[in-house]
Amino acid sequence: MIEVPEELAAKQFMYAGEAGRAFIAVLPERAADFLARWELTRSGPAMHGWCALVLPVVRRDGSQAVLKLQALDEESVGEPAALRVWDGAGAVRLLDHDPGTGTMLLERLGGAARAGDAAGSWVHLSAVEDAREAVRVLAELLVRLTSVVAPPGLRRLGDIAERMLADVPEALGTLGDEGERRLLADCAAAVREVVGEPGDRLLHWDLHYDNIMAGVREPWLAIDPKPLAGDPGFDLMPALDNRFDPAETLWRFDLLTETLGLDRERAKAWTLGRVLQNSLWDLEDGEGGLQESQMSIARALLAR
């Protein structure tokens, strides 16, 4: 039987409550079931993030893959559909999928992305020391990922934006600092300008540097999408607030918008929408104010 990592269990208990406990309880049996069902042999230690257990495996034909076991929820339900549309073009390839549990068999990633790395090692884009080079890689992947129309059934940015705007008055009432209230209101005003044209592209929604891994068939590939149908401008924020450097905000934003061929004013509005979304989530979680990095990014863009 598979032993569930304590960190994964703790995160599920903390953030998913009873649903997380139920998922952890069935995880060992589910892993054993899919190893047998898909005729897989484990070939390395288990890995995990916040929501999923990932097991390196070898398939019956000798090819390498990974078995991803995760709770089926609002965020994970659209992942297989997005991966099928991309079909390996800039993203990890989906090899098999069980709709009832959300379990996926995925292409095994690895490669010698940095000098001195052994072939087959697990390398994330965050390991690239040159932050500007990392942004360029991320931008080029975004071009490919957002070039296609989102498939039916995914969450839509227009609906999310409408709900955010509806939550703004209550959120403003929880902020004691006048500057933070004004900043949040400015972000909401920017979203109101574009909410009527939310777009239809397939968005990753979480393309930060640890969600890009060195590949075998391509140098870098995206993993772990939280897919959404919308405007590509809504996909820029992770490149700005991960490996955050306030001096680099505008350089990164300009590179991203130029590489993707986006209208900068529209992209600015949707990036301020991500500040709004992140801030609303923080306030809902009981944070007393806005994150400094989010305020810094918003101020830099609003000052233009």
N, C-alpha and C positions, 0 to 999 in steps of 0.2 A: 504494500500500500504506500501511496505517496505521503510524505510528511509535509504538512503545510507550514511554510515559514512563519515564524512568530510575528515578524513585522507585518506581513500581509494580513494575518488574522487581526492584529491590533488595529490596523488601518480600517479594515472592513467593519470591525465592531464600533469604532469611533465615528466613522462617517456614514455608514449605511445602516446602522442600528440592527433591527431584527432581520431585515433582508440580508445584511452582511453576515450575520450569524448563521442564517440558513444556508447561504452560499458556502461558507467555510465548512459547515457540517457535511455537505454532500461532496465537497471537492475531492477528497481521496478516492471515493468510489467512482466519481465521474471520470477522474483521470485514468484510473485503471480500466474503466469501460471503453474509453476512446483509444487507449493504447492497444487494446485487444481488437476493437471493432475495425480500426483503420490499419491494423497489422504493423504497429510501430514498436521500435525498440529504443529505449532511452539511451542517450549517448553523451550525457553531460549533466552537470548540476543544474538544479532548478533556478530560475530567475523570476523576479516579480517586480511590479511597480505598485501603484496604489490600488489597482482594481483587478489585476490578472496574474495568474500563475503561468509561466512559460517554460516548457520542457523541451530541450534539444532532443531530437529523435532521428532515427534512421528508418526510412520506409522499406517496404518489402523489396523494392528494386535496387536498394542500396543508396539511393539519393538521400541527402540530408534535408531536414525540415525542422520546424518548431511547432509544438502543440500549444495553442493559447486557450486557456480556460478562464472564462470571465463570467461575471454575473450578467444576466440579460436585463438591461435597463434602458432608459431613454437615450443614454449616450452611446451604448454599445450596439444597439439594435441596427443602426444604419451602416456600421463598419463594413460588413461583407458586401453590401450593395455598392458602396463606394469603391472598394478594392476590385470588384468585378468590372466596373466601368473603366478604371485606370488600367486594369489588366497588366500590371507590371511597369507601366510607363511612368517612371518617377516614384513609384511606390512599391512596397513589398507585394509579392504575388500571392493571391489566395489559391490554395490547392484543394481545399475541401472545407465544408461548412455544415454544421448541424443547426438548423433554424430553431429547434426547440430549446436548446441550451445556450446558443451563441458561441459554442466551441468552434475554433477554427484551426485548420492545418495551414501553415504559412511557409513560404520560402525561407530557407535558412540564410541569414545574412552573415557577412564576415569579410575579411580581406585585409590587405596591408595598406591602409589608407595613409599611414604616416611612416616616415622613414624609421626603420628599426622594428616595426610591428610584425609579428609573425602572421603568415597567411592563416585566415580562419579566426583571428582574434575578433572580439566584440569591440568595435570602435564607434563611438558616437561623434557627431559633428562638434559637440562641445569640447572635445579633446584637441581640436585644431587651435593652436595658440594664437594665430593671426585672426583676430575677431572680424576684421573686414573681409578676409577671405571666406570666413564662415558665413557672413551675411550674403556674399555673392553666391555661394552654393545654395543657400536657402532660397534666395530670390529666383534662381534659375529653376529650382524644383517647383516653386509656386507658379511660375509661368506654365509649366506642363500640367500641373494638377488642376489649375483653375481654367484651363483652356476648353474644358468639356462642360456640357450642360448636365446639371444634377439629375439623377434618375427620379422617377416618381416615388412619393412616400417619405422622403426625407423631411426633417424639420426645415422650416423656411424662415429666412432672416426677417422678412416683413412681419411675421407673427411675433417673433422674439422682440423686435424693435417696438412694436405696438405695446407689448406687455411691459417692457422697460419704461416707456414713457408714462404708462399708467401708474407705475410705482414711484415715479420721481417725487410727487408732492409729499408723500409720507416719508421718503428718504430725506428730503430737505429738512423736514421737521425734526429729524434725529441729530442733525449736525449742529454743534454749538458754535463752530467757527464760521464767521461771516465769509471769509475768503474761500473756504471749502464749499460753502453753500453756493457762492457765486460761480465757482468753477464747475460744480456739478450741473448747475442750471445752464451754463454755457455749453456743456457737452450735450445736454438734452436738446437745446435749441439747434445745435448742429445736426442732430439726428432727425429732428422734425423737418429739416430742409430736404432730406433724401429718403425719408421713410416710404414715400409713395412709389419709389423706384428701387426696390430692394435687390434686384438682380436674380439671375437664375443659374449662375455657375456652380460647379461642385467645389465646395470649400473644405479644407482639412480641418480648420477651426482651432488646431492646437499644434501648429508646426513650429515648435521651438527646437533648439539645437540638440536636445536629447531624444527627440523624436525623428531624428535623421541618423541613419546608420550606414557605415561602409558596407557596400554590397560586393557580390562576386561578379555578376553579369554587368553591373554598373557601379561607378565609383561611390555614389551616395543614393540612398533610397529612403523615402518617408515611411514611417510606421505609425500605428496607433491613431488613426484619424477619428475625429468626432464629427462626422460629416453633416454638412448644412448646405442648403441651396441659397445662394445670395451673391452679393457683390464682392469681388476679390479684395476691395479695400478693407473689408472686415477681417481679412486674414493676415494683416501686416503686424498686428500688435505683438505676437510672441517674439518676432525678430527684434523688436524695440525694447521690451522689458526683460527679456532673458539676457544674461550677461550684460546687465544694464550699465550704461555709461552715459550720463547726461550730456557730455560733450559730443557724443556720437549720434544723438537722437535724430537730428535733422539730416546728417549725412546718410544714415541708414534709411530714413524715410525717403529721401530723394533717390537713392539707389534702387530701392524696392519699386517705387512708382515708375521710374524710368525703365527698369528692366521689364516690368509687367505691362508697360504702356498705359498706365492709368491716368485719368484726369486727377490732378493733385488736390483740387478743392473737394472733389467728391471722395477721394481716398482719405483726405483729412477728416471729413465728416464721419466716415465710417470708423476710422481709427479712434476718434473721440467717442464713438459709440461703444467701442471696446473698453475705454476708460469708464464710461458710464456703467457698462455691464459688470466689470470687475468691482467697481465701487459699490454697486447695489448688492452684489454677492457678499462683499465684506461687511456691509452694514447689516445685512440679514443675518450674518453669522455673529453679530454682536460686537464688531469692531467699533471703536468710538470715533473714528475719523477715517480719512482717505489715506491710502498708501503714498508715501513720498514719491516713489518712482512713477506712479500713475499721475500724480499732480504735476511732476516735472515734465513728463511727456505731453500732457495736455497743454501746459503753459507754453512749451516750445512751439507746438503747432498753432495754438491760438494767437501767438505773437506775430505770426507771419501775415 
